[in-house]
């Protein structure tokens, strides 16, 4: 496992955390995987950050890895996207967690770390018993992953007011 980056005076860590709070998103994605016999779904941890220039992306790539994609639409203000999936996500989230100010973002990161720990703990469980029938334990694992997915979706939907429904509806009441 990678060790956390200790930048001089933590200026760069504050920059990473602040930029993530402003232009980043974290989520648990559900992908269709026909090889999964329990629910046909696979759950992955994802982080996406948007950048106006490629120079800024290079800081994140150098320290945390990930992939860079340029969106080919001229009207987009932030065409560069940095994607981070699964293990690299945890490394990034643990590095910026102490420097975050927003409590909701901290809750999302805590949920992501819990999901990752659960996923790593149950990664190599077999899907079928000796008879070829589905093992009930794996159904429970997939149900738990589904619960993490729904909790993250709910956190991402909430607004700063914490009412659980979009700001537009609240303003119209």
Secondary structure, DSSP 8 states (H G I E B T S, - for coil): -------GGGHHHHHHHHHHHHHEEEEEEEEE-TT-TTTSEEEEEEEEEEESSHHHHHHHHHHH--EEEE---TT-S--EEEEEETHHHHHHHHHHGGG---HHHHHHHHHHHHHHHHHHHTTT--SB-TTS-B-HHHHHHHHHHHHHHHHHHHHHH--TT-SSS-HHHHHH-
